Amino acid sequence: MEQGPSSPTWQTFRLSCAGRDYTVLDRESVQSRLHLPADQQFSRPESELVRTLYDCPDVAVGPDGQRCRVVVATHPANAHKSRVGLTRSGLVYELFFTHLPQDAFTASDVVALAPPIVAPLNRCLPMKTVR
């Protein structure tokens, strides 16, 4: 199923969603924003992970260049490959797309409203037992 700002679901609800269009990170407006101080930090109660948030209010995304707000969340990479996001130069980058207004919803609100990304479950293989 297609995800992100160009998907039919996104067009209908337009709240907040996590995305995988990491080419957005190479946009000049996003790169310049990432070189400035962060807007906020965010963590979920069930996790010790603290994300640093950068709010990019008007970024062209997708093949048709639709404009939307992008929140970039970063955290330090560890020894294990991250199940979500893109790792570059020791940082994991996650993207959150929204049309929620910046003056009414903080970057933390956007991330909190996005459904969590759940990694695929490990495949269960049949086990042979001895009696």
N, C-alpha and C positions, 0 to 999 in steps of 0.2 A: 504494500500500500504506500502511495506517495505521501511524503511528509513535508512540512515546511510551508512557506508563504504562498506557493503556487498550487497547493493541493486543494481539492474541493472542500474538505473539512475546515481547513484554515480560512477559506473564503467565507464560510458560513459563520463560524464562531469568533475568530479574530481575537482571542484572548492572549494566550501565550503558549509557545511550544518550543521544545528543544529541537535543534536542527543539526544537519550534517553537511551543510554547504560551506566547507572550510575555506573555499576560495575567497570568502568574505574577509577572512583575516588578512589577505594580501591587498585589500583596497586601501588606497592612500588615506582616506578619512578614518578608517579603523586603525591603521598603523600609527597615525599621528595621535589618536586618542589613547592608544596603549602606552605611549611614551609620556603621558601626563599622569599625575597622581590618580589613584583609584577613587571611585565614587563611594563604595561601601565594601564591607565584608559580609559574608553570608555563611551560615552553617545550619544544618538541620539538627533537631534535637537527638535523633537516633545515630548521628555520625559525629566523629571528631574532626572531620575534614572541614577546613575553613577555606572558602573560595573568595578571591578578590574580584570585585565586579567593576566593569567599565561600561558605561552607558553611551551608546552611539545612536543618536536620535534619528538620523535620516540617511539610511544606507540603501543603495540599489542592490537588490538580490534577485537571484533566479535568472533564467534565460531571457525574460522580458524586462528585467531591470526594475521590478516593482519596488517602490520605496517603503521601507518600514524601519522600525526601531530595533536595534540589535543590542543585546546585553551580552558582553563577553565575560565569562567567568574563568579565572585561572587559579591553579593551585600547583604547588611543586610536585613533580613526578617522583615516584619512588622506584625501587628496584623492579617491581612487577609492572608489566604492561597494563595501562589503564583500560578498563572495559568500555569506557565512554570517553568521548573527546578525542582531540588530536594532540600528540606530544611533540613539542618543538623546543629545542635548547633547554631541556630540563623543566619545562612547564607544560601542564596539561591545559588545553583550551577547550571550553565548552561554549556553545552558542545557543542563545535564546532569542526567538523572534516574536515580535508583538506589534500591535497597533495601539496599545494602551497609551494614553497621553503621559508624557514625562512629568507634567506638573501635578498629576493626580496619583501616579503609581511610581514608587521608587524602583531602582534596579533590583533590590531585594524582593519587592512585591512580584515583579515579573518572574523571577526565578522560582519563588514559592508557588506561584500559580501554575507553572508548567508541570505537567504530569511527570513523575520521575521516570528516568530511562532505566529499564530493567534489562539486564544482560540476559542473553539466552541461557536457558538451563542446560547443564551438562547432560549429555545423553545417557540414559540409564541402559545398561546392558544386562541381559539375563545372567544370573549367577548359578553355578552348579554347586549344589550342596551335597555333603556326604552324610549318610545316615549311619 
